[in-house]
Amino acid sequence: MLALSEVTAYYGNVQALRGVSFEVREGEMVALIGSNGAGKTTTLRTISGLLAPSAGRITFMGKEIGGLPPFEIIKRGIAHSPEGRRVWPDMTVFENLRMGGYLRKDARGLKEDFDRMYALFPILAQRRDQPAGSLSGGEQQMLAIARALLSRPRLLLLDEPSLGLAPIMVERVAEAAAALNRSGVTILLVEQNANLALTISSRAYVLQTGRIILSGKSSELLANDEVRKVYLGKTD
């Protein structure tokens, strides 16, 4: 479904990605793990068009998308739930969700998807008329994910969904991501909580200073001595 081949990207004069190559197959949940500054968020921003690659190819469903503007990439079926949630705080929950479906013309389908999001995240139905800024961090994360899903994507880019959340909310968001994947949504997950990412994904790649240094089945990486020591904090 998605393939990156030798992708390089810069922030100003700083090279953030150094020949990154990986793929995501339809129906998978694939994790990108690594330390702060490894290039995880930059990878998602480059895929979604917020940052243009300086070299390499990005293809989605066999077609080149590298360098396209974000709205074109959304039209093609990729949605991005960003790091830090980025909800519009003064707009209501309902208004934030409507922005997720802004490009859609199918009113009936959009109504059905609103109902699906409210079923997946019941708290959003209860808070639909509240300003998004009044929600807790976990509720805002659910809103950010639901907003991305309102574009009815084939691929969801999910960036640091557990960041700053209480443990109970981390568990709920993880359960929601797993349920979405089981329902058929393909997910590329960026997550600093490596244990969480490797527990709910099927395959994973390890990024270090802008390069892929390890890849494999998530269960294998969970048992890898280097991954356990560096990213899971386990030495046994």
GUVEX-372358 format. One line per 4 residues: number of its first residue (from 0); their letters; for each residue z, x, y of C-alpha. Coordinates in nm, 2 decimals, padded with zeros to 4 digits. Layout:
<fivexs>
NUM = A = Z/X/Y; ...
</fivexs>
This chain:
<fivexs>
0 = MLAL = 00.00/00.00/00.00; 00.11/00.27/00.25; 00.01/00.64/00.23; 00.09/00.93/00.47
4 = SEVT = -00.11/01.25/00.42; 00.00/01.57/00.60; 00.13/01.38/00.91; 00.24/01.58/01.20
8 = AYYG = 00.41/01.44/01.51; 00.57/01.57/01.83; 00.83/01.45/02.08; 00.71/01.63/02.39
12 = NVQA = 00.69/02.00/02.28; 00.92/01.95/01.98; 00.76/01.92/01.64; 00.94/01.64/01.46
16 = LRGV = 00.72/01.59/01.15; 00.56/01.88/00.97; 00.29/01.77/00.72; 00.47/01.47/00.58
20 = SFEV = 00.30/01.31/00.28; 00.43/01.02/00.07; 00.33/00.67/-00.05; 00.48/00.32/-00.09
24 = REGE = 00.34/00.09/-00.36; 00.33/-00.28/-00.32; 00.66/-00.45/-00.43; 00.87/-00.13/-00.41
28 = MVAL = 01.17/-00.05/-00.20; 01.13/00.32/-00.12; 01.41/00.51/00.07; 01.38/00.80/00.31
32 = IGSN = 01.71/00.99/00.32; 01.82/01.30/00.51; 02.05/01.44/00.77; 02.05/01.35/01.14
36 = GAGK = 01.74/01.50/01.30; 01.55/01.53/00.98; 01.26/01.31/01.10; 01.34/00.98/00.93
40 = TTTL = 01.33/00.75/01.24; 01.03/00.95/01.37; 00.84/00.87/01.05; 00.89/00.50/01.09
44 = RTIS = 00.80/00.51/01.46; 00.48/00.70/01.38; 00.39/00.44/01.11; 00.45/00.14/01.34
48 = GLLA = 00.25/00.29/01.63; 00.54/00.37/01.87; 00.45/00.74/01.83; 00.10/00.87/01.78
52 = PSAG = 00.05/01.13/01.50; -00.10/01.46/01.62; -00.25/01.53/01.28; -00.28/01.38/00.94
56 = RITF = -00.37/01.03/00.81; -00.18/00.71/00.78; -00.34/00.44/00.57; -00.23/00.08/00.50
60 = MGKE = -00.41/-00.13/00.24; -00.67/00.15/00.23; -00.74/00.14/00.60; -00.66/00.40/00.86
64 = IGGL = -00.38/00.29/01.11; -00.27/00.62/01.26; -00.27/00.60/01.63; -00.32/00.22/01.66
68 = PPFE = -00.11/00.03/01.91; 00.20/-00.14/01.77; 00.07/-00.50/01.81; -00.24/-00.41/01.60
72 = IIKR = -00.02/-00.27/01.33; 00.20/-00.58/01.33; -00.12/-00.79/01.29; -00.21/-00.59/00.99
76 = GIAH = 00.12/-00.67/00.82; 00.38/-00.41/00.90; 00.70/-00.50/01.08; 00.97/-00.27/01.21
80 = SPEG = 01.34/-00.34/01.23; 01.45/-00.06/01.45; 01.75/00.17/01.45; 02.02/00.03/01.68
84 = RRVW = 01.90/-00.33/01.62; 01.74/-00.36/01.97; 01.80/-00.74/02.01; 01.75/-00.90/02.35
88 = PDMT = 02.11/-00.96/02.44; 02.07/-01.23/02.71; 01.83/-01.43/02.49; 01.96/-01.67/02.23
92 = VFEN = 01.94/-01.60/01.86; 01.66/-01.86/01.83; 01.46/-01.70/02.12; 01.49/-01.36/01.96
96 = LRMG = 01.36/-01.50/01.64; 01.07/-01.67/01.81; 00.97/-01.33/01.96; 00.93/-01.20/01.60
100 = GYLR = 00.67/-01.47/01.53; 00.50/-01.43/01.87; 00.16/-01.34/01.73; 00.15/-01.62/01.48
104 = KDAR = -00.05/-01.94/01.52; 00.06/-02.13/01.21; 00.32/-02.36/01.34; 00.41/-02.51/01.00
108 = GLKE = 00.44/-02.18/00.83; 00.65/-02.05/01.12; 00.89/-02.34/01.08; 00.91/-02.27/00.71
112 = DFDR = 00.99/-01.91/00.78; 01.26/-02.01/01.03; 01.42/-02.22/00.76; 01.40/-01.93/00.51
116 = MYAL = 01.57/-01.69/00.76; 01.85/-01.94/00.82; 01.89/-01.97/00.44; 01.90/-01.60/00.40
120 = FPIL = 02.13/-01.54/00.69; 02.33/-01.86/00.74; 02.53/-01.71/01.03; 02.21/-01.71/01.24
124 = AQRR = 02.17/-02.09/01.20; 02.53/-02.13/01.31; 02.48/-01.90/01.61; 02.12/-02.01/01.70
128 = DQPA = 02.20/-02.11/02.05; 02.43/-01.82/02.13; 02.32/-01.51/02.33; 02.23/-01.24/02.09
132 = GSLS = 02.46/-01.00/02.28; 02.76/-01.21/02.18; 02.70/-01.14/01.80; 02.89/-00.88/01.60
136 = GGEQ = 02.71/-00.56/01.50; 02.64/-00.70/01.15; 02.52/-01.03/01.28; 02.28/-00.84/01.52
140 = QMLA = 02.15/-00.64/01.23; 02.08/-00.96/01.04; 01.90/-01.09/01.35; 01.69/-00.78/01.38
144 = IARA = 01.58/-00.80/01.02; 01.51/-01.17/01.04; 01.31/-01.12/01.37; 01.09/-00.86/01.19
148 = LLSR = 01.04/-01.10/00.90; 00.92/-01.38/01.13; 00.59/-01.19/01.16; 00.55/-01.25/00.78
152 = PRLL = 00.49/-00.88/00.70; 00.36/-00.73/00.38; 00.57/-00.42/00.45; 00.90/-00.40/00.63
156 = LLDE = 01.02/-00.08/00.79; 01.40/-00.09/00.79; 01.57/00.17/01.00; 01.94/00.25/00.95
160 = PSLG = 02.05/-00.10/00.87; 02.41/00.01/00.79; 02.46/00.21/01.11; 02.79/00.13/01.28
164 = LAPI = 02.88/-00.16/01.06; 03.21/-00.24/00.89; 03.20/-00.19/00.51; 03.19/-00.57/00.43
168 = MVER = 02.89/-00.61/00.66; 02.72/-00.30/00.51; 02.75/-00.48/00.17; 02.60/-00.80/00.30
172 = VAEA = 02.31/-00.63/00.47; 02.24/-00.43/00.15; 02.25/-00.74/-00.06; 02.00/-00.91/00.19
176 = AAAL = 01.76/-00.61/00.17; 01.77/-00.62/-00.21; 01.71/-00.99/-00.21; 01.41/-00.96/00.02
180 = NRSG = 01.26/-00.69/-00.21; 01.31/-00.91/-00.51; 01.14/-01.19/-00.33; 00.83/-00.98/-00.29
184 = VTIL = 00.87/-00.80/00.04; 00.78/-00.43/00.02; 01.04/-00.22/00.21; 01.04/00.14/00.34
188 = LVEQ = 01.41/00.20/00.40; 01.55/00.48/00.63; 01.92/00.52/00.58; 02.17/00.80/00.65
192 = NANL = 02.41/00.64/00.39; 02.23/00.81/00.10; 02.44/00.66/-00.17; 02.36/00.31/-00.04
196 = ALTI = 01.99/00.39/-00.01; 01.96/00.54/-00.35; 02.16/00.25/-00.51; 01.93/-00.03/-00.38
200 = SSRA = 01.59/00.15/-00.38; 01.36/00.23/-00.67; 01.22/00.56/-00.55; 01.32/00.80/-00.27
204 = YVLQ = 01.21/01.10/-00.06; 01.44/01.35/00.10; 01.34/01.47/00.45; 01.47/01.80/00.59
208 = TGRI = 01.36/01.93/00.93; 01.05/01.72/00.93; 00.94/01.81/00.57; 00.97/01.63/00.24
212 = ILSG = 01.17/01.86/00.02; 01.25/01.63/-00.28; 01.12/01.31/-00.43; 01.17/01.10/-00.74
216 = KSSE = 01.33/00.79/-00.89; 01.64/00.70/-00.69; 01.85/00.71/-01.01; 01.73/01.07/-01.07
220 = LLAN = 01.81/01.17/-00.72; 02.16/01.02/-00.75; 02.22/01.26/-01.03; 02.06/01.56/-00.87
224 = DEVR = 02.32/01.83/-00.80; 02.17/01.93/-00.46; 02.15/01.57/-00.34; 02.50/01.50/-00.46
228 = KVYL = 02.64/01.80/-00.28; 02.44/01.78/00.05; 02.39/01.41/00.10; 02.65/01.24/-00.11
232 = GKTD = 02.94/01.47/-00.05; 03.01/01.51/-00.42; 03.07/01.84/-00.59; 03.17/01.73/-00.94
</fivexs>
